[in-house]
Amino acid sequence: MKTFVRAFFRTLRVVLGPFMLLKERLTHPTGVQRAPAAQNAVDLQCQSLALYQFSTCPFCIKVRQEMRSLSLPIDKRDAQHNSANREQLLQGSGATQVPCLKITEADGQTRWLRDSGAIVAYLRERFAVRPA
């Protein structure tokens, strides 16, 4: 039964995946415009972040869209086809659930956010442009 369920969802992903990626590309949000100095500061902060994701995961697409709308150059790591990234995700977060945001703090501590809603809330809290 487990094999059948996996095969079903794998087939579903193969069939629907291209349509999901097309929708993501067509609904590409416009990123926020920051002053060059402000964007450089954001770019530096994003170097401590990495998103472990699958290309056709709807929750990963949601997070990537938010990253685009906030103009965040966060490193995206494919945990579906890259076994090294998948192993890093498993070792760090304890699961292979995606999307998962790896946050490396200034003191070297690492924490992992595994829920798309929590990731989006974190990104908005940390990087949203505040009205002047």
Order of alpha helices (4+ residues) and beta strands (2+ residues): alpha-alpha-beta-alpha-beta-alpha-beta-beta-alpha
